[in-house]
């Protein structure tokens, strides 16, 4: 027997988490626009496929292309999560 538990928006409020997450990034000079455009803008995510997977490290790497972040700030953001 296999049991599947879907945490997104059932037990875990994904929308609120993402909004709070965006606020944390804004404290480091990352605009909401850059945060949102790059939330899933990396591999293995594909624009043609609706299911996406979030990776903090990959998200930070893509954001780093748009915003100058010091290594110290990147470590602070990473430690928050």
Secondary structure, DSSP 8 states (H G I E B T S, - for coil): -------BTTTB-HHHHHHHHHHHHHTTT--HHHHHHTSS-STT--TT-S-----HHHHHHHHHTTS---HHHHHHHHHH-
